[in-house]
Amino acid sequence: MSKRRKNPRSAAEAAPKRQKLRDTFVPRPFAGLADEAEWIALRELVPAASAPLRLAPELVEQYGDRPVTLATVLPMAWPAMTKPDGRVFVGLQRHVQSGDISRDLAVAVLCALQTEPGGTVAVPALPGQGPRLQDILVDGALDITMHDGFDFWLDEGASDDPNVKASLERANASIYPTVRLAAARAAYWCRVPEKAHVRWVLPDDEDTALDALSRLSAGGELPLGEGTKFAGMFRAHGLLVPVWDVPGEPEAAEWEAPLADFAKRYADALAQEGPLDSAARRAKQGLLGRQLTIR
């Protein structure tokens, strides 16, 4: 019985197709954006928020000046949706993503712009090479609006649909109260059962931020104040996110001053030059052991 021989031409033709489907991992996808830390906070920490985005002039010329809104999450975790009046929503938190979140979001915006207003937006799971957020937006600080629920998804009268209403009620029931703090950009307080947290996405390079936190830890300056505990930190999309356990009774505003004091201590530690001393090196090892990576 003869062995089946491979057709080299067929293999060569298949190779480019496989190449197109290959994923690329970008460890710091929002680098270069003015509000990198806030993009990460909205992606990982905030349940319900939105912010308007400004399209680059060439896209406005091509598609018109259609309003584009960044949302933490959309119905059914869709990547994007269009409204009958031409508005576009793009969702940060979604089920399917490639290794480059910036490229994912950019292609979601572009697919929505190419979709008839009110139509269903089809977005590829692996978008391949192409423009990223940094290429398609007029960059700047995000003008974030916090929401108590997901009603901002809806058009007037849409909540009369019982299926939509049930879905919205389920989504709203999953939200923990979350407040954006003014003491530092990309800092948020949230209340969970029995306690609360303060979480701050540090804007600095990961290694530099870790050294600063290590110096503070060695000096016993990591807590936010009496009754608080430094719980550890996340590594999220190339930046560090310290997390503090705080008492659940006080409201978010009570933590503005303690966070502002910590931000000053952190800035002072960040400004220190030279290698870590032995105490800070030991503290650094302890911090690394309390670190969780999310992406």
C-alpha positions in Angstrom: 0.0 0.0 0.0 1.7 3.3 -1.1 2.1 6.1 1.3 0.2 9.3 0.5 2.7 12.0 -0.6 2.4 15.6 0.5 1.8 18.2 -2.2 4.5 20.8 -1.5 2.6 23.4 -3.4 -0.5 22.9 -1.3 1.6 23.1 1.9 3.2 26.4 0.7 -0.2 27.8 -0.1 -1.5 26.9 3.3 1.4 28.5 5.2 0.3 32.1 4.6 -3.2 31.3 5.9 -1.7 29.8 9.1 0.5 32.9 9.4 -2.6 35.2 9.2 -4.2 33.4 12.1 -1.2 33.5 14.4 -1.7 35.6 17.5 0.7 38.2 18.8 1.0 39.0 22.5 1.5 42.6 23.5 2.2 42.8 27.3 1.5 46.5 27.6 -1.3 47.2 25.0 -2.3 50.7 26.2 1.3 52.0 26.3 1.5 55.4 24.5 -2.0 56.4 25.4 -2.1 59.5 27.7 -4.5 57.8 30.1 -3.0 54.3 30.0 -3.7 53.6 33.7 -7.4 54.6 33.3 -7.8 52.3 30.3 -6.5 49.4 32.5 -8.8 50.4 35.4 -11.9 50.5 33.2 -10.8 47.2 31.7 -10.2 45.3 35.0 -11.6 47.2 38.0 -14.7 49.2 37.1 -18.1 47.5 36.5 -20.1 50.3 34.8 -18.6 53.4 33.3 -18.4 55.1 29.9 -16.2 57.7 28.2 -16.5 59.5 24.8 -13.7 58.8 22.3 -12.5 61.1 19.5 -11.8 59.6 16.1 -8.7 60.6 14.2 -9.5 63.2 11.5 -9.0 60.8 8.6 -11.7 58.5 10.1 -14.0 61.4 10.6 -13.5 62.3 6.9 -14.2 58.7 5.9 -17.1 57.8 8.2 -18.5 61.2 9.4 -18.3 62.6 12.9 -20.2 59.7 14.5 -20.2 59.7 18.3 -18.1 56.8 19.7 -18.4 55.8 23.3 -16.1 53.5 25.3 -18.1 51.3 27.7 -16.7 49.0 30.4 -19.1 46.2 29.1 -21.9 45.9 26.6 -24.9 43.6 26.5 -23.8 39.9 26.3 -20.2 41.3 26.4 -20.4 42.2 22.8 -17.2 43.9 21.4 -19.2 46.7 19.8 -22.7 47.8 18.8 -24.3 50.6 16.7 -27.5 52.5 17.4 -30.1 53.5 14.8 -29.0 57.1 15.1 -25.4 56.3 14.2 -23.8 56.2 17.6 -21.1 53.6 18.2 -20.4 51.8 21.5 -17.2 49.7 22.0 -16.9 47.3 25.0 -13.6 47.0 26.9 -14.6 43.8 28.8 -15.4 41.0 26.3 -15.3 37.2 26.1 -13.1 36.8 23.0 -9.8 38.6 22.6 -6.4 38.3 20.9 -3.0 38.9 22.5 -3.2 42.6 21.6 -6.2 44.3 23.3 -5.5 47.6 21.6 -5.7 46.1 18.2 -8.9 44.2 19.2 -10.6 47.5 20.3 -9.4 49.3 17.2 -10.9 46.7 14.9 -14.1 46.7 16.9 -14.5 50.5 16.3 -13.7 50.1 12.6 -16.1 47.3 12.1 -18.8 49.3 13.9 -18.2 52.3 11.7 -18.5 50.1 8.6 -21.8 48.6 9.9 -25.2 50.2 9.0 -26.5 52.2 12.0 -28.6 49.8 14.1 -27.1 46.7 12.5 -25.3 43.9 14.2 -21.5 44.4 14.3 -19.4 41.4 13.3 -15.9 41.5 14.8 -13.1 38.9 14.1 -11.7 37.0 17.0 -8.1 37.3 15.7 -7.9 40.6 13.8 -4.4 40.2 12.6 -2.1 43.1 11.9 -3.5 46.6 11.5 -4.2 49.9 13.2 -4.4 50.0 17.0 -6.2 52.5 19.4 -3.1 54.6 19.3 -3.6 55.0 15.5 -7.3 55.7 15.2 -8.0 58.1 18.2 -7.2 61.6 19.1 -5.5 60.8 22.3 -6.1 62.5 25.6 -7.4 62.0 29.1 -10.6 60.0 29.3 -13.7 61.9 30.4 -15.1 59.1 32.5 -18.8 58.9 33.7 -19.5 56.3 36.4 -22.9 54.5 36.3 -24.9 52.8 39.0 -26.2 50.3 36.4 -26.1 49.5 32.7 -29.1 51.6 31.7 -26.9 53.7 29.5 -26.9 50.8 27.0 -30.5 51.3 26.3 -32.6 53.4 23.9 -35.8 55.0 25.1 -38.5 52.4 25.5 -36.1 49.4 25.1 -36.5 48.4 28.8 -40.1 47.6 28.0 -38.9 44.4 26.4 -39.1 41.7 29.1 -36.0 39.9 27.9 -34.0 43.1 27.9 -35.4 44.1 31.3 -34.4 40.7 32.8 -30.9 40.8 31.3 -30.4 44.3 32.6 -31.6 43.4 36.1 -29.2 40.4 36.2 -26.3 42.7 35.1 -27.2 45.4 37.6 -27.4 42.9 40.4 -23.8 41.8 39.8 -22.4 45.3 40.4 -20.5 46.1 43.5 -20.7 49.8 44.5 -17.6 51.5 43.0 -16.5 55.1 43.3 -13.8 56.9 41.3 -11.4 58.6 43.7 -10.1 62.1 43.1 -6.8 61.8 45.1 -5.1 59.9 42.3 -5.9 59.1 38.7 -7.0 55.5 38.0 -7.8 54.9 41.7 -11.1 53.4 42.8 -12.9 52.4 46.0 -15.4 49.5 45.9 -17.5 47.8 48.6 -17.8 44.1 48.6 -19.7 42.0 51.2 -18.2 42.6 54.7 -15.3 44.9 53.6 -14.1 47.4 51.0 -11.1 47.9 48.8 -9.0 50.7 47.4 -7.3 49.9 44.2 -4.9 52.1 42.3 -3.4 51.5 38.9 0.1 53.0 39.1 1.1 54.9 35.9 4.8 54.1 36.2 7.0 51.4 34.7 6.4 48.2 36.5 10.0 47.7 37.8 10.3 51.4 38.9 6.9 51.2 40.7 7.9 47.9 42.4 11.1 49.4 43.8 9.2 52.4 45.2 6.6 50.1 46.8 9.5 48.0 48.2 11.1 51.1 49.9 7.7 52.0 51.4 7.2 48.5 52.6 10.6 48.4 54.3 9.7 51.6 56.1 6.3 50.3 57.2 4.5 52.9 55.0 2.4 50.7 52.8 -1.0 50.8 54.7 -3.4 53.7 54.0 -4.0 54.2 57.7 -5.3 52.6 60.9 -7.5 49.6 60.3 -6.3 49.1 56.7 -4.2 46.4 55.2 -2.0 46.2 52.1 -3.6 43.1 50.5 -1.2 42.7 47.6 -1.2 43.8 44.0 -2.2 42.8 40.5 0.0 43.0 37.4 -2.4 44.2 34.8 -1.4 44.8 31.2 2.2 45.9 32.1 1.3 48.1 35.2 1.0 47.4 38.9 -2.2 47.7 40.8 -1.8 47.9 44.6 -4.9 46.7 46.6 -5.8 47.7 50.1 -8.4 46.2 52.4 -10.2 49.0 54.2 -13.2 48.9 56.6 -16.5 48.6 54.9 -18.4 51.2 56.9 -16.8 54.5 55.9 -17.9 55.8 52.5 -15.5 56.3 49.6 -14.8 60.0 50.4 -13.2 59.0 53.7 -10.3 57.5 51.8 -9.4 60.5 49.7 -7.1 62.0 52.2 -5.3 58.7 53.2 -4.8 57.9 49.5 -3.5 61.5 48.8 -1.0 61.0 51.7 0.1 57.6 50.3 0.5 59.1 46.8 2.9 61.7 48.2 4.9 58.9 50.0 4.9 56.9 46.8 6.1 59.9 44.8 8.9 60.5 47.2 10.0 56.8 47.1 9.8 56.9 43.3 12.2 59.9 43.3 14.9 58.0 45.2 17.8 56.9 43.1 20.3 54.1 43.6 20.0 50.4 44.4 17.6 49.1 47.1 19.1 48.5 50.5 18.9 45.1 52.2 15.6 45.8 54.0 13.9 47.0 50.7 15.3 44.0 48.9 13.7 41.7 51.4 10.4 43.6 51.2 10.5 43.3 47.4 10.6 39.5 47.6 7.6 39.7 50.0 5.7 41.9 47.5 6.5 39.6 44.6 5.0 36.7 46.6 1.7 38.7 46.9 1.4 39.5 43.3 -1.3 38.2 40.8 -1.1 38.6 37.1 -4.3 39.4 35.1 -4.7 40.1 31.4 
